[in-house]
């Protein structure tokens, strides 16, 4: 019984610590994964916040890519922002999930990428650009990209 109570206190304490990390933040609704053929985009992209068509077209790097790859999917940048963060992870059955938090007091967004994988004796390198379409983000706010492995 004593061990159970101690374990319960530890679990509650850890939950409090981790929940305070995002204190003051609320989840942004209306975000969705966005599919772009990654073979067609420019190399060496780490993370981007895309708010206009010119920046969106620049993802393709050069006119050759625009001519020989699928046409760009339409995005209404007056209503949306496109976020991306290139991430790699070695494991089995790797999955990338996304969330977006906002803190209006601190004028900050947190684009969070959670990586999960199953355990295995060998792993393959998995990568994702983590394209996410969001409601139009406030340009006066800072955007932090966070990867949880």
Secondary structure, DSSP 4 states (H G I P E B T S, - for coil): -HHHHHHHHHHHHHHHHHHHTTTT-EEPPS-EE----GGGSPS---EEEE-SHHHHHHTT-SHHHHHHSPPPPP--TTTEEEEEE-EEEEEEEEEEEEEEEEETTTTEEEEEEEEEEE--SS-EEEEE---EEEEPPPTTSEEEEEEE-
